[in-house]
Amino acid sequence: MKFIVGILWMLSFTNCNIQNDRQTNNRNKAELETVESNTENILVEKTEELDLVYYGMMCDCPQWATSKDIELYESSVESGNPIPVDSLFINVVPADEKLIHPFELDYNSLKPEFTFTGSFYKNKVRWVADGGIIYNNRVFQYSKCITKNK
């Protein structure tokens, strides 16, 4: 099953590049020249549980979203007016390097879903991906991750 997810992840690369090209063209050139990364990474005080699906766009863009946000994104792409990836998708990062990565868990699904426990960074993180694409997305730091659908 993990092999199939990997294949689907690779096949989605083309779609991601098309969307990223559109997003880059829509960004203000002045913004592209003045990207600053938030290096403080201050967490909000609220701990929460999030059920997130890995979308797998085969790019170094945000890859995680709720099922509802994925449906919203896919319908926007189908309509020809895609919502920017960084407005719906988030990055997840472990609170400690010793924590297990979600894909090291046992799962049996083409769209693996995981329950993360942790907190969001207070501010969005702005960063430049390969190809010069700029993202300004939310980051969720997790202290626990379990498989939701086995």
C-alpha positions as CSV (number, residue, x, y, z in Angstrom):
1,M,0.0,0.0,0.0
2,K,2.9,2.4,0.8
3,F,4.3,1.7,-2.6
4,I,1.0,2.8,-4.3
5,V,0.9,6.0,-2.2
6,G,4.5,6.7,-3.3
7,I,3.5,6.2,-7.0
8,L,0.5,8.4,-6.7
9,W,2.6,11.0,-4.9
10,M,5.1,11.0,-7.8
11,L,2.3,11.3,-10.4
12,S,0.9,14.3,-8.8
13,F,4.2,16.2,-9.4
14,T,3.0,17.6,-12.7
15,N,-0.2,19.2,-11.2
16,C,1.9,20.8,-8.4
17,N,4.3,22.4,-10.9
18,I,1.4,23.9,-12.9
19,Q,-0.2,25.2,-9.7
20,N,3.1,26.6,-8.4
21,D,3.8,28.4,-11.7
22,R,0.4,30.1,-11.5
23,Q,1.0,31.1,-7.9
24,T,4.4,32.5,-8.6
25,N,3.0,34.5,-11.5
26,N,0.3,35.9,-9.2
27,R,2.7,37.1,-6.5
28,N,4.0,40.6,-6.3
29,K,7.6,40.9,-7.6
30,A,8.5,43.2,-4.7
31,E,7.3,40.5,-2.3
32,L,9.6,38.0,-4.1
33,E,12.6,40.2,-3.4
34,T,11.9,40.8,0.3
35,V,11.1,37.4,1.7
36,E,11.9,37.1,5.4
37,S,11.6,33.9,7.4
38,N,10.1,33.9,10.9
39,T,12.9,32.4,12.9
40,E,11.3,32.7,16.3
41,N,8.7,29.9,15.8
42,I,6.7,30.8,18.9
43,L,3.8,28.4,19.6
44,V,0.3,29.3,20.6
45,E,-0.5,28.2,24.1
46,K,-3.5,26.0,23.0
47,T,-2.8,22.3,22.4
48,E,-5.1,20.7,20.0
49,E,-5.7,17.5,18.0
50,L,-5.9,17.8,14.2
51,D,-6.9,15.1,11.7
52,L,-4.8,15.7,8.7
53,V,-4.5,13.9,5.3
54,Y,-1.2,13.9,3.4
55,Y,-2.0,15.2,0.0
56,G,1.4,14.3,-1.7
57,M,2.0,16.9,-4.4
58,M,5.6,15.9,-4.9
59,C,7.0,19.3,-4.3
60,D,8.5,21.1,-1.3
61,C,5.2,22.8,-0.7
62,P,2.9,22.4,2.3
63,Q,1.5,18.9,2.1
64,W,-1.0,18.4,4.9
65,A,-4.6,19.5,5.2
66,T,-8.0,18.5,6.6
67,S,-10.2,16.4,4.4
68,K,-12.6,19.4,4.1
69,D,-9.7,21.7,3.0
70,I,-8.6,19.1,0.4
71,E,-12.1,19.0,-1.0
72,L,-12.2,22.8,-1.2
73,Y,-8.8,22.9,-2.9
74,E,-9.7,20.2,-5.5
75,S,-13.0,21.9,-6.4
76,S,-11.2,25.2,-6.8
77,V,-8.7,23.5,-9.2
78,E,-11.5,21.9,-11.2
79,S,-13.2,25.3,-11.5
80,G,-10.1,26.8,-13.0
81,N,-9.6,29.2,-10.1
82,P,-7.3,27.4,-7.7
83,I,-6.9,28.5,-4.2
84,P,-3.2,29.0,-3.3
85,V,-1.7,25.9,-1.7
86,D,-0.3,27.8,1.2
87,S,-3.7,29.2,2.2
88,L,-5.1,25.7,3.0
89,F,-2.2,23.3,3.4
90,I,0.1,23.3,6.4
91,N,3.5,21.9,7.3
92,V,3.9,19.6,10.2
93,V,7.1,19.4,12.2
94,P,8.0,17.3,15.2
95,A,8.5,18.9,18.5
96,D,11.5,16.6,19.0
97,E,13.7,14.9,16.5
98,K,13.2,11.6,18.3
99,L,9.4,11.6,17.5
100,I,8.3,9.2,14.9
101,H,7.5,10.5,11.4
102,P,3.9,9.8,10.4
103,F,5.0,7.5,7.5
104,E,6.9,5.3,9.9
105,L,3.5,4.3,11.3
106,D,1.5,1.4,10.0
107,Y,-1.3,2.6,7.6
108,N,-3.4,1.1,4.9
109,S,-4.8,3.8,2.7
110,L,-4.2,5.7,-0.5
111,K,-4.9,8.9,1.4
112,P,-3.3,8.3,4.8
113,E,-4.9,10.3,7.6
114,F,-3.2,10.9,10.9
115,T,-4.2,12.5,14.2
116,F,-1.6,15.0,15.4
117,T,-1.5,16.5,18.8
118,G,0.4,19.8,19.2
119,S,0.2,23.5,18.6
120,F,0.4,25.9,15.7
121,Y,3.1,28.5,15.4
122,K,1.7,31.9,16.2
123,N,2.8,33.4,12.9
124,K,2.8,31.9,9.4
125,V,6.3,31.0,8.2
126,R,7.5,32.5,4.9
127,W,10.0,30.6,2.9
128,V,11.3,30.1,-0.6
129,A,11.0,26.6,-2.1
130,D,13.0,25.2,-5.0
131,G,12.3,27.1,-8.1
132,G,11.9,30.4,-6.2
133,I,8.3,29.8,-5.2
134,I,7.3,31.6,-2.0
135,Y,5.0,30.1,0.6
136,N,3.5,31.8,3.6
137,N,1.8,29.0,5.5
138,R,0.8,27.8,8.9
139,V,3.0,25.3,10.7
140,F,1.8,22.7,13.2
141,Q,4.4,21.4,15.7
142,Y,3.3,18.0,16.9
143,S,4.2,16.1,20.1
144,K,2.2,13.0,19.2
145,C,1.0,11.4,15.9
146,I,-1.1,8.3,15.4
147,T,-2.7,6.6,12.4
148,K,-6.3,7.4,12.0
149,N,-7.2,4.9,9.3
150,K,-5.5,1.5,9.2
